[in-house]
Amino acid sequence: MERRLFIAQRASAVILGPLVIVHLALILLAVRGGLSAEEIVARTEGSVWWVLFYGVFVVAVAIHAAIGLRNVLREWTTVDRALLDWSMALFSVLLLALGLRSIVAIL
């Protein structure tokens, strides 16, 4: 299982790298352009491309963050391994649900 988690975290990092760069660049452009949150949502609303972009982003974050936090907690605490695995799986599902909820808002 450790090997699969290692590969999943590294694969999600490869996906997140360019997505984070695009996301931050878009934020800088929007803020410098003087756009408000309402204007940004109005421009992205109904766009299949933005839904796909942020959908991939959310899935990659949910995988990457949960595995990373699991590894940190495993090294720094004495929490039972099975409990930690289930807790991080639940945390991943929570991140996924919250992220997908925000994507649904721009549909």
N, C-alpha and C positions, 0 to 999 in steps of 0.2 A: 504494500500500500504506500509506503514511503516513497518509493520510486515513482509511482503514478502521481502523487502529490507534488513531488519535485518537478516533474515534467509539466504538470498542469500549471504550476506557479510560473515557471519559466516561459511557457507558451503564452500565458495571459500577460506577462510582462512585455513580450515581443509585440503583442497586439496593442497593449496600452500605450507604449512609447509614442507612436505616431498620433494616436487618438488624443493623448494629453496635449501634445504640441499643437494640434489643430484646435482643440478646445480652448487652450490658453490664448492662442493667436486671435481666435474669434472674439474672445472676451475683450482683449486689448483693442481690437478694431471697433467693436461696438461701443466701448466706453469712450474711446477717443472721438468716435463719431457722434457722441452725445445721445446715443439711443437709451431710452428707458427700458425697464423690464417689459412693460406692456408692448412697446414697439418691437422688441425682439421676439416676443411670443407671437405677435401679429404677423411678423415676417416668416416665422418658422411653422406656423399653424397649418396643418394639413399636408405638410411636405413628407412624402414617403422617404426621401433621402435622409432627412434629419431623424426620423424615427428609426431608420436602419442604423445610422451612425451612432446615435445615443443608445440604441438597443444593444449593439455590440459592446459599446463602452460600459454599460451597466453590467452586462453578463461578465465581462472580463474583470471589472472591479470586484464583483461579488465573489468570484473565484479567487482572485489574487489576494484580496484583503483577508479573507477568512483563513486561507492557508498560511499567510504570513503571521497573522495573530496567533494561530494555533502553534506555530513553531516558537514564537516568543514565549507564550504561556507555558509551553512544554519545557522550555529551557529554564524559565525563571520561577516556576511554581511546582508544587508537588501534587497538583490536581490529577485525579485518576485519568488515565489515558482514554478510556472509553467515554467517560463523562466529557472530557475535553473535545473529543472527536464529535460527539453528538451536539455539544454546545456550539461548536464552530460551524457545523452543518446548519444548525438553526440560525446562526448569525448570518451565514451566507444567504439563506432563504429570505431573511429579513431585509438584507441589503438589496437583494434582487427585487423583492416586492416593492420596497420604497422607491427604487430607481425606476421600475416599470410604471409605477403610479405617476411619477412625474412625466414620463414619456406620454402616457395616455392623455395628460393635460394639454399637450401640444397637438393632439390629433384633430 
